[in-house]
Amino acid sequence: MTRENENPGTEDTVNEADESEIEVGPSKSWAAGVPGVYHSLKPAVEQMGVTRTAKTLLALNQKDGFDCPSCAWPDPDHRKTFEFCENGAKAVTWEATPVVIGSDFWAEHPISDLLTRSEYWLGMQGRLTEPVYKSASDDQYHPVSWERAFRIIADKLNSLDSPNEAAFYTSGRTSNEAAFAYQLFVRAFGTNNLPDCSNMCHESSGWAMGQTIGVGKATITYDDFGKADLIIVMGQNPGTNHPRMLTALEEAKDNGAQIVAVNPMQEAGLQRYKNPQRVKGIIGRGTKLADQFLKIRLGGDMALLQALSKRVLDAEAKAPGTVLDHDFLERHCQGLDALRDHLARLDDTAVLEATGLRASEIDELADRYLRADRVIITWAMGLTQQKKAVPTIKEIINLLLLRGNIGKPGAGASPIRGHSNVQGDRTMGIWEQMPPAFLDAIEREFGFGPPREHGLDAVQTIKGMRDGAIKVFLAVGGNLVAAISDTTAAEAAFSAAEMTVQISTKLNRSHAVVGREALILPTMGRTEIDRQASGEQFVSVEDTVCAVHPSWGKVEPVSPTLLSEVAIISRLASATLGDRVAVDWAGFERDYNLIRDHLSRVVDGCDGYNEKIRREGGFVLPNGPRDSRTFHTPTGKAMLTVNDLESIERPAGTLILQTLRSHDQFNTTIYGHNDRYRGVKGGRHVVFVSPEDLAELGLADGQRVDVHTVSNDGVDRVLRGFRVVSYETARGCAAAYYPEANVLVPLDHVAEGSNTPVSKAVIVRLDPVSADRDEIAEDVFSASGS
């Protein structure tokens, strides 16, 4: 059905929120429960109907079903009937809606109109079903045939002076099969310009872990959570970003584990969990999760970790041979003496200033760590999007190594990936810096020499478009223009490109901010049955703990005109490359087994892929640190590292701001305008500040302010007329939703080493809006509904 013919009972859901009517109530102290079930099923039934809802949600994350298109949380061996969470259900509803965009939509909504629309409005228009093209002389898209769309793109790519004038982006929703075919096409075309969403999230984890233990992935399995004595959760909000993690944490608590949360903001999912599949989660108080909550100052994690390691070393000095795992350290590690010498000079006063914590709080956590035999430290973007993200994560590795907490049951390092297959995409070769061994394997398997020069990451790609070096941008999924930092600069860069191409399921901001020429290629979703010439196909994905499993679509595609990602990539490669390389692109589309046969001989650890992926539940990729305490570093040992502490300087009258999600969104996809856990209803233009900081700054809860970035580059980056929300957060810190707040993050504000945008440490100033301007702003909000 098209949006015009949709059930009128849900029509009001496409309206914009009136930001002048924001309501703010108390934040929640628990997550999930009956409200989670209600908010999962209500939109699903309204938008998909009962039958389509049952077919999708009952198959979600099941062994014979499809992988959730939302987060990358792993699946347990023994699945429940309802193996999904609220945000997973929302993601499925968003993708599997039967509402489609009709051909007349494009005439009614030129680019100039799409630019005025919000992310929410764009997504609510329905599924894309036909290729569309905007020429350089036009302001609107026009439907075109698939054949013409591929020819337009191929001709443009082949007209470039160098393959390096194109960049090929990938989002984490892309399957392993599509990702392998995509990187093969790009490298056969002649470039390593393969930026991806990992550049903006866990790139710092990969760099830090790769340099210290030889692998940039988690060193645990799902079952390790249930075996741990202590789980330290740092810089993440599982209640919103990966809610199924709460079940694993609850199971760990049932088995006697302690949990410590380290986060600047009090979050419901870090406090208490009401499991809707347990009686006590429905009519009881649920399960208390955090035994200790450290409300740390933004950027203070590195100081905390160094202080903990110093306390471990001090305890060993007082009782030699009883604290450190000397056998593990001597056999498998190096760098202990240098680390001990470095931490002996750690300034305790500087630690307290950097963290905003009391010494007694750090002592308590150190005591918990010393009493635990099996420890997991898990983290997400709260750590990876800091300037010192790479050394901060190296400090996590230091702390774990000191007591042998890598390579044993119930212990290890656990970066939690946010998107469903972002880790699998990297395994399949989606990286601008793939190692020579991978490129050698490509050459052996396909008979052509892939380029060896490193390509561009996401930030470098934006700069390349800005400077005219990147003329064509092609993306499989995602919404880079909204997801990347420095929105104004990013939009100017996209507009400067000669051609932008998006392979997508639904509209987003990247379809409105376009190059001189632009195309949208509609693709099937993971929920949909994929039939090719050889029969029904499945794809595979890798979760955050290296488990690879198949994913089968369960509902009919919303339109017969849709192509799968594999089909689109294969046809585009064929149209562009012709017979330049001996790759059977048509065979890739016809039978995905052919892709898996090839990748089994190219990708390390994937031998026998077609056989292994058909095992019940799939298989787990090898992981040296986890499996055998082997470390693929230059020395063959895990590296204890020395990292210089650097605190964030906060001038008087300023705050350190982080960007974050609301509970009603996934990445840049906005499902609605409410943030149930934080008590915000009907809007997103808010900034969270502690009551103590509000008093110090002379501001009041509910007041309107302009949020300005404090930087030295002469650019005035500002969010105007945001409502202040008094919230329980660390002193000196603030928070606002992305993608709206991305405008505040300078493009050059990146993590050292990984080049990840530093979205968790932006110095800002809050300027009160005058009463007259505030009244005018509210009138504008009411009139525009924006």
N, C-alpha and C positions, 0 to 999 in steps of 0.2 A: 504494500500500500504506500502511497505517497503521503507526505505530511498533510496535504489538503484533505485527504480522505480518512485521516486517522480518527479514532474514537475521540469525540469532542471532550470527553471527561478528562483526558490528559492534556488537552490543548494548552492549559495554563502553565504547564511545565516548561514551555518554550519561551515564556516571557522572561525578560530580564528582571533581576532583583532591583528594587528601589533602595539604593544605598542609604537614603535618608531615613529609612525605616528599620535600620539594624537594631536588633534586640540582643542584649547581652545579659546573661544570667550566670548563676554559679557554674563553675567547671565541675566535671564529674570526677569521682574518686574511684571508679571502677569501669571496666570495659566489657562489651559484648552483652550477654544475658538475653532476655526476651526482646528488648529493643533492637538488638543486633539482628535477630531473626526477622522482626517486623520490617526493618529498613532494608533487609535483603530481599524479601519476598514481595513487598508491596510494589516497588517499581518494576520488578520482573514480571509480575502478573499483569500489571497495567499496560506495560509496553510490549510484552511478548505474547501474552495470553497464557492460559493454564497449560496447554499441551506443549508449547515450545519451551516454557519454563521448566516443566518436568524433564523433557528430553535433554536440556542443557545442564541444569543444576545437578541432576542425579548422576550425570556422566562426568561431572567436573572433578578432576584429579583422581579418577578411578583408574584401575589398571587397564581396563578395556575402553576407557573414555579419552577425553582430551585434557591437555595440560592447561591450567588456568592462565589466561593471557595477562594476568596481573603480576603478582610478585613471584620471586624465585624460591620461595620457601620449599624445602623438600617434603616429600610424602612419606609417611610411615609405611612399614611393610604390611601391617594389618590396617586396612582402610575401614573407616566408618561409612555408613550409608550416606551421611551428609559430610563430605570431605571438602567443605568450602567455608568461606568466611563472608562477612558482609561486603567488604570491598571486592572480593573475588566475584560475588554475585552481581555487584554493580558493573564490574568490567564485562562480564558475560552479557548482561542486559544491554549495555552500551553497544557491544559488537553485534549481538544476534538479533537486535530489533528488526522486525519486518518492515519498518518504515523506510522508504527509499526516496531519493531525490529524483524527481522527474525531469525530463528533457527541457521543459519550459522554465525550470528554475534559473538557468544560466542567462536567459534573456531578461528575466526580472531582477536579477542580482548581479550587476557588473562588478568588476574588481573594486571600483570606487565605493560600492555599497558594502561589499564583504569586509573592506577595511574598517568600517564603522562598527562591525559586529563583534561581540565578545566571543571568547572561546566556548562558553556554554551555548550560546545561540548557534554557533556554527556546527557544533557537534550534534545538537538536537534536531537538525534538519533531516537526519536519516543517513542511510548507507549510500555510498557512491556506487553507480552501476554501469557507467559508460565512460570511455576515455573522452577527455575534453582538452581543447587546445586554445591558447590565447596567442595570437600573433603579435609581432612587435608594434603594429599600427592599431591595435584594438584594445578596448578596455574590458572585454568580457570573454569568457570561455565559450567555445562552441563544440558540440559533440562531433567526434570524428571516429572513423573506424579504427580497430586495433592495428590493421596493417599500415594505415597512414600515420598513426601515432608512432609506431616503431620506426618508420622510414624518416619522419621528421627528426627524431632523436639521433638516429644513426648517422644521418647526413650531417647534423651539427657536430657530433663527436668526431667524425672523420674529417671535418673541415678545420679542426684545430691545428695550430702550428706544432703543438706538443701534447701528448696524452696527459702531461702534468698540468695542463690548463683545465682539467676536469677534476671534480672531487665527488666521491661516491659514499654517501652516508648510510649507516645502518642503525636501526633501533633494536632493542632487545626482544621485540615480538617476533623477529625473523627466526624461522626454524633452522636446524643444523643443515638440512639439505639445501634450503634456499641460500643460506649464508655461504656454504662451500661453493655452490655454483656462482654466486655473486662475486666472491673474491677471485675466483678463477677467471671470470669474465673481465674483471677490472685489471688483473695482472696480465692477462692475454692482450688487453687493450694497450697496456704499457705503463701503468702507474701504480704506485703504492699509496695513493691518496685515498685512504679508507678510514676516515674519521667515524667514530661511533659514539653511542650514548655512554659507554664506559669511560670515555675521555672526561665526562662531566661528573662521574660518581665515584667508582672504585679504582680509578687509575692509580691513585695514591697507594691503595692497598697492594696492587700488583707490583708497583715499583719497590715498595718497602719489603714485601715478603720475598719477591724474586731475588733481591740483593742479600737477604739474610738467611733464608732457608731454601732458596732455589725454586720455589713455586709460588705463584701469586693467588692461590686458591685456599679455601678452608682446609684445615688439617684434621677435620672431624667428620663423623657421619651423623645421621639423624639420631641414632641410638645413643650416641655419646652424651646427649643432654640428660638422658635418664640415668646415666652412670656418674655424673659429676657430683662432687662435694660442694663446689662453689661455682657460680656463673656470674661473671661481671659483665653487665650490659652497658655499653658506653655509646653515647652520641646517637641514639636511635629511639624510635617511638613505635614499638611493635604493634600497639593497639590499633594504629591507623595504617602503618606502612606495610606490615606483614602480619596480620592478626592471627594467622594459624600458628605462629610462633608461641602465642600465649598458651596453647594446649601443651606444647613441649615443655614450657616453663612450669606449668602446673604439674605435669608428670614428674618433673625433676623435684619439685617440692614434695610431692607424694613420697618420693624415694629418699627424702631427707636432705636434699640440697639446700644451700643458702643462696640467695640472689641479692646482688648489690647493683643498684641503678646509679649511673653517673651521667647526669644530664642537666642542662641549665634550667629546664622547665619541668614542673610537676606535670606528668602525663598520666592519664587514667590507666592506660595499658601497662604502666610500670608499677602501679599500686595494687590493684585487685582485679581478678578475672572471674567473671561469672560465666562459666562454660554452659551454653544452652543445651548441651547433650548430657548434662549431669543434673540430678535433682537439686543439689545445693547451689547450682548455678541459676536455677529458676526460682526457687522459693527460699533459698538460703543466702548467706553473705558471700558465697563464692570462695575463692582462694586468694589469700594475701600473697603477693609475689615478692616485692622488695623488702628484704629484712633491713636494709640500710639504703637510704637515698642521699646521694651527694649532689647537691644543687651547685654544680661547678660553674665557674665563670667561663664564658666563651674563650677558647684558646688556652685554657688552663690544663688540658688533659696531659700534655707532655710533662709538665711540672709534677702533676700527681703521680704519674707512672715512674718518674725518676725518684720521687720521694719513697714510693713503695719499694722499688728495687734497692734503694739505700737502706731501708729498714731491714730488708731480707739479708743484705750483706752485713749489717751491724749485728743482727741476731746470730749469724754464723760466726762472727768474730767473738761473740760472748760464749758460744758453745760450739767450738770447732767440730766439724764432721757430723753435725746433727740437723742442719738446715738445708744446705745446698745438696743437689744431686751430683755428687762428685764423680761418680762413675760415668754418668751421662755426659757431664761437662768435659771430662778428660777424653772420652772416646769420640764424642760427636761435635764438640764445639771449640771455638777459639775466640780469644779476645777478653777473657775474664779479667785478667790483671789490669788491662787498660780501662775497662769499665769500672772496676773497683777504685782505681786511682781517681778517675774522673768524678765519680759520685761522692767520694770522700770530701770533695770541695763544694758540694751542693749547698747553696745558701738557703737555709730553712725559711728565712724571712721572705726571700724572693718567691719561694714556693707558695707560701700563704697568700702573698699579694697576687700571684698569677692565678691561683685557683679560687680565691675567695672563700676558702674552707678554713675550719679550725684544725689545729694540730691534732686534737683528740679524734676528729672524724677520720683523718688519714691514719692515725694509730689504730683505730678500730678496724678499718679495712685491711691494714697490714696484718693485724692479728688474725682476721678471718683467712687471709691468704696463707699465712704460716701454718694454720691448723688444718688446712685442706690438703688432701693428698692428690686430688684430681680437680683441675681448674680449667674452665673454658672462659676465654675473654672474647666477647662478640661485639661488633661495632658496625656502624653504617656511616652515612654522610656527615653526621655531626663531627666526625674526626677527619674524614677524607677531604672535606672542602675547607680546610684550614691552610694557611700559608705554610706552616710547619707540619703538614699532614704526613709526609713521608717519614721524617724522623720521629714523629709521635707514634706511628704504627711500628717503627723499629723498636721503640721503647716497650710496646706490648710484647714483641718477640723477646726482648731482653728479659722481661719479668717472667715470661713463661719458661724460657730456657733455664733460668737459674735453678728452678726446682724440678726440671725434667718434665714439664707439662706439655710436651709435644711428642706424639708417637706412642701414647698409651691410652687405653680406654678411659673415656670420661674426661679427657683433657685435650686442649688444643686451641688454635687460633681460628676464629670464625667470623670473617667478613660476611655480612648478609647482603647479597646482591638485591637490588630493588626490582629489576625487570625480569620477566620470566625466563628469557634465554640469553641474556646479555653475556653470561659466562660461556655458554655454548657457542655463541657467535665468535668470541675470541679464540676458543679452541679450534674452530673451523677455519681460522685465518683472517678474521676481520680485525686487522690491526695494521696501522701504518708502519710498524716496526717489527714485523715477523722475523724470527731469527733465520740465519742462513740455512740451517738444517731443514726447515719447512720449505724454503724456496728451492733447495736442492731436490727435495722429494717431488715438488710440483714439476720440476724439469724432467726428472726421471719418468714420471707417470704420463706426462702429456707431450713431451718432446719439444717444448719451447722454453726459452730462457726468460723467466720472470724478471722484472726490474729489481735491482738490488738497493738502489738509493731509497732511504727512508722517505715516507710520504708525510702528509700534513694531518695533524689531529684537528679536533673540532674548533678550538680557538684559532689555530693557524689558518684553518679554512675560511673562517670569517674574515680574518685579516687579508687573506688572499683574494677574496671577492671584493673587499673594500679597495684594495690596491690594483685591481684589474688583472691579477695573475691567474685567478680562477674565473673562467668564463662560463663554465657549465657546472651546475650542481644537481646531482641526482640522489634521491633518498628513498630507501626501502623502509617505509614506516617512519614514525617519529614526527617531531614538530620542532626542529632545531631552532628556528628563528625565535620561538617563544621560550625554549628550554635553556638557551645559552645566556650568558651574562651580557650586560650592557645593551639592553633592548634597542635603544635608539641607534647605536652603532651597528648592531646586527641587522636591523631592518634596512638601514642605508646600504649595507653590504649586499644583502640579497637583491635589493632594487637595482644595484649596479651590475649584477650578473647578466650575461647575454641570454642564458636559458636556465630555468629551474624546472625540475621534474620531480613529482611526488607520487610514490606508489602507496596508496592509502585505502583504508576502509571507510573513513568519514572525514568530513571537513575539519580543518583547524587553521590556526593563524598562518601557517606556512603555505596555505593555498591562496591567501590574500596578499601577502607580502612576497612578490614574485619578481623574476627577472623580466627583461624585455620580451622574451618569449617564455611561455609556461605551459606545462602539461600536467594533468592529473590522470594517473592510471589506476583504476579501481581494482582492488584485489579481494579475494575471498578471505574470510576470517578463520581462525583456528577452530571455531565451533562448527564449521560447515563441512559437509561431505565433499571430498575431493576426488572426482572421477576423471581418470585419464584413459588413454587408449588401451592400456593394459589392465584396466580395472580400477577399483577403489584404492586410493593411496593413503598412507599415513606418513607423518613426519616425526622427527625426534627432537628432544630438547634436553638441555643439561641444567640441573638445578644448582643451588648455591653450595652443595656439598659434593659436587662432582658426579652425582647420579644421573645417568642418561636413560630416558624412557620414551616409549612411543606415544603419539598423540593422534587420536582418530576423531575427525569431525562427526557430529551426530545429527545435525539438522540440515535440511535442504538449503542450498545457497539462496540468498534473497533475490537473485536474478540469474538467468541462464547466460547472460553476457559477461559474467565475471570470469576472470582467470586467476589461477593460483599464483603465489609469488614465484614458485619454481617455473611455471609456464611463462610468466612475464619476463623473468630474467633470461630464460633460455631463448625466447624469441628475440629479445633485444640483443642478446649476444650474437645470435645468428645473423640478424640484420646488420649489425655493426661490423663484425669481424669477417663475415663470409667464410672463405676457406683459408684464412690466414693461419689458423691453428687447427690441429686435428682433434677436435672435441666434438662428440656427438650430442650437440645441443638438443636436437629433436628427440634423441633417446632419453636425455635427462627428463624432458617433459613427459614423455610416454610412460616411463617407469622409473620411479625414484630409487629402486634397488640399484640401478646403474650408478647413480651418484654415490650411494653408500658403498658400493664396491670400490670406486675410485678413492673415496676419502679414507677407506680402511687401509690403503697402501700409502697414504700421504700423511695423515694426522697421527701423531704419536699416541699410543695407547688405544687406538681404534681398530686394530687388526681383528678380523672376523666380525666386523660391525653388523652385517646383515643377519648373522646368526645370533649374536649377543642381544641385539635390540628386540628380538622376538621372544626372548626369555620373559617369563612372568615378572613384571616390574622393571624390566630392562637390565642394566648393568652399571657398575661403578668404575669410573676411570682410575687408573693407577695414580698414586700420590705418594711419592717417596718419603717425605717426613711422616706422614700418617701411617703408611704400611710397614716401613722397615727402618725408620729413622735414618734414611739416606738423604743427603742434601746435595742437590746439583748446583753447587756454587763453585767458583774457581778453585777453592781449596778442598772441596769435598766435605766441608764441615759447615755447621750452622754458625753464623757470625753474630757474636755479641758486639754491639756497636757503641761508639761514643758519639753523642749528639749534643750540641751546644744549645742550652735553654735560651729561648727568646720569648719574652712576654709581649702582649699587645699593649701599646701605649694608647691610653685613652685621655685626650685633652679634657680639661674641665668643661662641663656643660654638654658633653657628648655621651653617646652610648655605643656599645658594640652590638650590631644587628646581625641576626641570622635569618635566612629565608627558610620557610618550611611549608609543608602541605597542610591543608585543612583535612578534616575527616571525610569530606565529601568530594575528594578528588583522587586521581592517580596520575602522578607526574603532571603534565600540563593539561590533562583531561579533567574538566570540571563537571562533576555529576550534579551539583546543586550548590546553593549558596549558604549552606549551614555547616557548622562545625560543632556537632553535638557534644563531644567530649570537652571542648573548651568553652562551651556555653554561648557560642555566637550563632545567631540566627538571622538570615535574610541579608547577608552581605559579606564581602571579603576585604573591603577597604579599611582595615584595622591594623593597629600596631600595638603589640603587647609589651607592657612595661611594668616593672615591679612598683607596688605602692610607695616604697621608700624612695625610689628614683623619681617618681612623680612629684612627691613632696619636695625633694631637693631641687627639681627643675621648675617648680612653681606651676605645675600642670595639674589638671583634674581629670578623673575618670570620665570618659564621655566627651572630652574636649576634642575639637578638630585641630589638627596640626599639619604642617608641611614637613615631610621627612627629606632632608638634604644629605647627600653623601659629603663627607669631609675629606677632600683629596687635594692633591697639589697639581693636578693636570689642567686646571682652569675650566673644566667642564662642570656645569651645574646640573647634577643628576638629582631629580626630585620627584617625590610622590606627593600630590596635592590633596589636601582636605581629608586626610585619613583620621578615623576615629580612634582615640586612645582607649585602650582596654587595660584596666588594672588587673595584673595577673601574677601568680606566684612563680617568679622567675629569678634567676641570679641577679644580684645587684650589679648595676652598670651595664646590663644587657637588655636587648629588645628583640622582638621578632615580628615578621610580617610574612604574608603568604607569597609564594611564587606561583605562577610566573610574573605576577604584577610587580613584585619587588626586585625582579632581575634588573630593572632599569637602574637600580642603585649600585650595581656591582660593576666596577670598571673592567673593561676587557683585558687589561694588563694585570689585573689583580688575581694572580694565579699561584697555585701551590708550587713550591720549589721542587724541581725534578719531574713531577708528573704533569705540570701545566694545567691542572684542574682548576676551574674557576673557584675562587675563594668566596663562597656564598655564606660562610658561617662566621665571618669576621669583617664586617663593613662598619667603619666608623661613621656615625650619623649624628645629625643635629635636628632636634624637633622644634620647629618654629610655630608658635600659636597662630591660628587663623583668626583674623579680626572678626568681630561680631558681624559687621556689615557683609564681609566676604563670605562668612559662614552661612548667613541667611541666603545670599545669592546662590551659593553652591547647592544648598538644599533645594532651592527652586529649580535649579538646573537638573539635579538628580530626579526630581519629581516629574519634570517635563520630558526628559529624555528616557527615563527608565533604565539608565545605564549605571 
